[in-house]
Amino acid sequence: MSNHGASDVSGIQAGRDVRIEQSAVAVGHSTVTGTPTPPEHEEAVAELRTAVGLLLDQLRRNEEQYEDGAELVEAAERVDAELARDEPRRNIILRWLGFIAPGVQATAAVAGDVAAIQQSVTALF
């Protein structure tokens, strides 16, 4: 694709008004640049994955205690899989956590863990 005379543009350019370079988008004369992810973010995601792993283990161990135990385990597995992605999708994670939360309300400690994970996801993504 031609870069319409801009020798320093390595991204996609369409009609000289829209340009996409890596994760930055420019429209007309304005530009939007992405900031690199700080190392603290990666550490926080790793801690979140650890918390979800512990939740998953807890749900597996006590699956028969919950009315929808198998579905809760599956939902936690989906949260764990989503967090393993290069770019986890916040809405997907929150949807599955939203499914888990009412199912574990009878167990205060687990319900608190789910709420803490939901808050972390909201803050991180």
C-alpha positions as CSV (number, residue, x, y, z in Angstrom):
1,M,0.0,0.0,0.0
2,S,1.3,3.4,-0.8
3,N,2.1,5.8,2.0
4,H,1.1,8.8,-0.1
5,G,4.5,10.5,0.1
6,A,5.0,10.2,3.9
7,S,8.3,8.3,4.0
8,D,8.2,7.8,7.8
9,V,4.8,6.1,8.0
10,S,5.0,2.4,8.4
11,G,1.4,1.7,9.3
12,I,-1.9,1.6,7.3
13,Q,-3.0,4.8,5.6
14,A,-6.4,5.4,4.0
15,G,-7.4,8.4,2.0
16,R,-4.8,10.6,3.8
17,D,-7.2,11.2,6.6
18,V,-7.0,8.0,8.6
19,R,-3.7,6.4,9.6
20,I,-3.1,3.4,11.9
21,E,0.4,2.8,13.1
22,Q,0.9,-0.1,15.6
23,S,-1.7,0.8,18.2
24,A,-2.0,4.5,17.4
25,V,-4.7,6.0,15.2
26,A,-4.6,9.3,13.5
27,V,-7.7,11.0,11.9
28,G,-7.2,14.2,9.9
29,H,-4.6,16.4,11.7
30,S,-5.1,14.9,15.1
31,T,-3.2,12.0,16.5
32,V,-3.7,9.5,19.3
33,T,-0.8,7.6,20.6
34,G,-0.7,4.5,22.8
35,T,1.5,4.4,25.8
36,P,3.5,1.3,26.5
37,T,2.2,-1.0,29.2
38,P,4.2,-0.4,32.4
39,P,5.8,-3.5,34.1
40,E,3.5,-3.0,37.1
41,H,0.5,-3.8,34.9
42,E,2.0,-7.1,33.9
43,E,2.7,-7.9,37.5
44,A,-0.8,-7.0,38.5
45,V,-2.2,-9.2,35.7
46,A,0.0,-12.1,36.9
47,E,-1.3,-11.6,40.5
48,L,-4.9,-11.6,39.1
49,R,-4.2,-14.8,37.3
50,T,-3.0,-16.3,40.5
51,A,-6.1,-15.2,42.3
52,V,-8.3,-16.7,39.6
53,G,-6.3,-19.9,39.7
54,L,-6.9,-20.1,43.5
55,L,-10.6,-19.4,42.9
56,L,-10.8,-22.2,40.3
57,D,-9.1,-24.7,42.6
58,Q,-11.5,-23.8,45.3
59,L,-14.5,-24.2,43.0
60,R,-13.2,-27.5,41.8
61,R,-12.7,-28.8,45.3
62,N,-16.1,-27.8,46.5
63,E,-18.0,-28.2,43.2
64,E,-20.7,-30.4,44.8
65,Q,-21.4,-27.7,47.4
66,Y,-22.8,-25.4,44.8
67,E,-26.1,-25.8,42.9
68,D,-24.4,-25.1,39.5
69,G,-21.0,-26.3,40.5
70,A,-19.9,-27.6,37.1
71,E,-21.0,-24.4,35.4
72,L,-19.2,-22.3,38.0
73,V,-16.0,-24.2,37.4
74,E,-16.4,-23.8,33.6
75,A,-16.9,-20.1,34.1
76,A,-13.8,-19.8,36.2
77,E,-11.9,-21.7,33.5
78,R,-13.1,-19.2,30.9
79,V,-11.9,-16.3,33.1
80,D,-8.5,-18.0,33.5
81,A,-8.3,-18.6,29.7
82,E,-9.2,-15.0,28.9
83,L,-6.6,-13.7,31.3
84,A,-4.0,-15.8,29.5
85,R,-4.6,-13.9,26.2
86,D,-2.2,-11.3,25.0
87,E,-5.0,-8.7,25.3
88,P,-7.6,-9.9,27.8
89,R,-11.1,-8.7,27.0
90,R,-12.5,-6.9,30.1
91,N,-16.2,-7.4,29.2
92,I,-15.7,-11.1,28.7
93,I,-14.0,-11.5,32.1
94,L,-16.6,-9.4,33.9
95,R,-19.4,-11.3,32.3
96,W,-18.1,-14.7,33.5
97,L,-17.3,-13.3,37.0
98,G,-20.9,-11.9,37.0
99,F,-22.1,-15.4,36.4
100,I,-19.9,-16.8,39.2
101,A,-20.8,-14.2,41.9
102,P,-24.4,-15.1,42.6
103,G,-23.6,-18.8,42.5
104,V,-21.1,-18.5,45.4
105,Q,-22.9,-16.1,47.6
106,A,-23.6,-18.8,50.2
107,T,-19.9,-19.0,50.8
108,A,-18.8,-15.6,52.1
109,A,-15.1,-16.1,51.6
110,V,-15.5,-17.2,48.0
111,A,-18.0,-14.4,47.3
112,G,-15.5,-11.9,48.7
113,D,-12.7,-13.3,46.4
114,V,-15.0,-13.0,43.4
115,A,-15.8,-9.4,44.3
116,A,-12.1,-8.6,44.7
117,I,-11.2,-10.1,41.4
118,Q,-14.0,-8.1,39.7
119,Q,-12.6,-4.9,41.2
120,S,-9.1,-5.8,40.0
121,V,-10.3,-6.5,36.5
122,T,-12.2,-3.2,36.4
123,A,-9.1,-1.3,37.6
124,L,-6.6,-3.1,35.2
125,F,-8.5,-3.2,32.0
